[in-house]
Amino acid sequence: MAIATGFYTGYIPRCPGTWGTLVAFPLHLALIQLPSTYYYSALLAILLLAIITAGMAEKIVDYADPGLVVIDEIIGMLIGLIAVPLSPLAFVVAFILFRFFDILKPFPVGWLDKHLHGGTGIVLDDVMAGIYTLACMQGLIALGLIS
C-alpha cells in the first residue's frame, strides 16, 4: 500500500491525485542522475510495479480504481518529464499539462479509463496522459518556449 499510495500521499483527503503527481518530481530528480539505459529501465520497472501494486491495492480496499492509489499519477508524470529541462517553468508547465490530460481524459485516455480494469486499467490511462504531456512538452521545447 505504501507504493500504491505514493508513500501515503494518496491518503491526503483533498486532491490525492494532485499530491501523488507531486511525488513524481523528487523521484524524477533522483532518476535523471542515472545513465540513460538505467533511467529508462527504472521507468519500465516503476511502470510494472505501478500496475502490480495498483491492482493489489484495489483488491485490498475492495473498490475499483480507488482515489488513494496514486502510483498511476506518479508514473504518468514521470513519463511526461522525459527529456524536460530542469527549470521551474518546465516543471510547472508539465505538471499543469499532466493534470489537464489526467482530469479531462481526452481520447484515448478516457477510453482506457473506462474499458480496462484492475492494475492495468488504473495505470494505463495515466500513462497515456503522460505521453500527451511528453508530446506537448517536447513541442514547446522544440519551439523554444521552454528551456
C-alpha positions as CSV (number, residue, x, y, z in Angstrom):
1,M,0.0,0.0,0.0
2,A,2.9,2.3,0.6
3,I,4.0,2.2,-3.0
4,A,0.4,2.2,-4.5
5,T,-0.5,5.3,-2.4
6,G,2.7,7.2,-3.3
7,F,4.2,6.8,0.2
8,Y,0.8,7.5,1.7
9,T,0.1,10.8,-0.2
10,G,-3.0,9.1,-1.6
11,Y,-4.5,9.3,1.9
12,I,-4.5,13.1,1.8
13,P,-8.2,13.8,1.8
14,R,-8.4,16.5,-0.8
15,C,-7.0,16.0,-4.3
16,P,-4.9,12.9,-3.7
17,G,-4.1,12.6,-7.5
18,T,-2.6,16.1,-7.4
19,W,-0.5,15.2,-4.3
20,G,0.6,11.9,-6.0
21,T,1.6,13.8,-9.1
22,L,3.9,16.0,-7.0
23,V,5.7,12.8,-5.6
24,A,7.0,12.3,-9.2
25,F,9.2,15.4,-9.1
26,P,11.7,14.4,-6.4
27,L,11.7,10.8,-7.8
28,H,12.4,12.3,-11.3
29,L,15.3,14.3,-9.9
30,A,16.8,11.2,-8.5
31,L,16.3,9.1,-11.6
32,I,17.8,11.6,-14.0
33,Q,21.1,11.1,-12.3
34,L,21.2,7.6,-13.8
35,P,22.8,6.8,-17.2
36,S,20.1,6.7,-19.8
37,T,19.9,2.9,-20.1
38,Y,19.3,2.7,-16.3
39,Y,16.9,5.6,-16.4
40,Y,14.6,4.0,-19.0
41,S,15.0,0.6,-17.2
42,A,13.9,2.3,-14.0
43,L,10.9,3.8,-15.7
44,L,9.9,0.4,-17.0
45,A,10.3,-1.1,-13.6
46,I,8.2,1.6,-12.0
47,L,5.5,1.1,-14.6
48,L,5.4,-2.7,-13.9
49,L,5.5,-2.0,-10.2
50,A,2.6,0.5,-10.6
51,I,0.4,-2.0,-12.4
52,I,1.1,-4.7,-9.9
53,T,0.7,-2.5,-6.7
54,A,-2.4,-0.7,-8.1
55,G,-4.1,-4.0,-8.8
56,M,-3.2,-5.3,-5.3
57,A,-4.4,-2.1,-3.6
58,E,-7.7,-2.2,-5.5
59,K,-8.3,-5.7,-4.1
60,I,-7.3,-4.7,-0.6
61,V,-9.7,-1.8,-0.4
62,D,-12.3,-3.7,-2.5
63,Y,-13.1,-0.7,-4.6
64,A,-12.5,-0.2,-8.3
65,D,-9.8,2.4,-9.1
66,P,-9.7,3.9,-5.6
67,G,-8.6,7.5,-5.3
68,L,-6.0,6.7,-2.7
69,V,-4.0,4.8,-5.4
70,V,-1.7,7.4,-6.9
71,I,1.2,5.4,-8.2
72,D,-0.5,5.8,-11.6
73,E,-0.1,9.6,-11.4
74,I,3.5,9.1,-10.4
75,I,4.4,7.0,-13.4
76,G,2.3,9.2,-15.7
77,M,4.1,12.3,-14.6
78,L,7.5,10.6,-14.8
79,I,6.7,9.8,-18.5
80,G,5.7,13.5,-19.0
81,L,9.0,14.6,-17.6
82,I,11.2,12.6,-20.0
83,A,13.9,15.0,-21.5
84,V,12.4,18.1,-19.9
85,P,14.8,20.8,-18.8
86,L,15.5,21.2,-15.1
87,S,13.7,24.5,-14.8
88,P,10.9,25.6,-12.6
89,L,8.9,26.8,-15.6
90,A,9.3,23.4,-17.4
91,F,8.2,21.6,-14.2
92,V,5.1,23.8,-13.7
93,V,4.0,23.6,-17.3
94,A,4.5,19.8,-17.3
95,F,2.5,19.5,-14.1
96,I,-0.4,21.6,-15.4
97,L,-0.4,19.7,-18.7
98,F,-0.4,16.3,-17.0
99,R,-3.2,17.2,-14.6
100,F,-5.2,18.7,-17.5
101,F,-5.0,15.4,-19.5
102,D,-5.5,13.3,-16.4
103,I,-8.6,15.1,-15.4
104,L,-10.3,15.8,-18.8
105,K,-9.3,12.4,-20.2
106,P,-9.2,13.2,-24.0
107,F,-9.3,10.1,-26.2
108,P,-7.9,7.6,-25.7
109,V,-7.3,8.5,-22.0
110,G,-11.0,8.3,-21.1
111,W,-11.5,5.1,-23.2
112,L,-8.6,3.4,-21.4
113,D,-10.0,4.5,-18.1
114,K,-13.5,3.1,-18.8
115,H,-12.6,-0.1,-20.7
116,L,-9.5,-1.5,-18.9
117,H,-9.8,-2.8,-15.3
118,G,-7.5,-3.9,-12.5
119,G,-4.0,-2.5,-12.2
120,T,-3.6,-2.2,-15.9
121,G,-6.7,-0.1,-16.2
122,I,-5.8,2.1,-13.2
123,V,-2.3,2.8,-14.7
124,L,-2.6,3.0,-18.5
125,D,-4.9,6.0,-18.7
126,D,-2.3,8.0,-16.7
127,V,0.5,6.6,-18.9
128,M,-1.4,8.0,-21.9
129,A,-1.9,11.3,-20.1
130,G,1.9,11.2,-19.5
131,I,2.5,10.5,-23.2
132,Y,0.3,13.5,-24.2
133,T,2.3,15.6,-21.7
134,L,5.6,14.4,-23.1
135,A,4.5,15.3,-26.6
136,C,3.3,18.7,-25.6
137,M,6.5,19.4,-23.6
138,Q,8.7,18.3,-26.5
139,G,6.8,20.5,-28.8
140,L,7.2,23.5,-26.5
141,I,10.9,22.8,-26.2
142,A,11.3,22.5,-30.0
143,L,9.5,25.8,-30.4
144,G,11.9,27.4,-27.9
145,L,9.1,28.3,-25.5
146,I,10.5,26.1,-22.7
147,S,14.2,25.9,-22.0
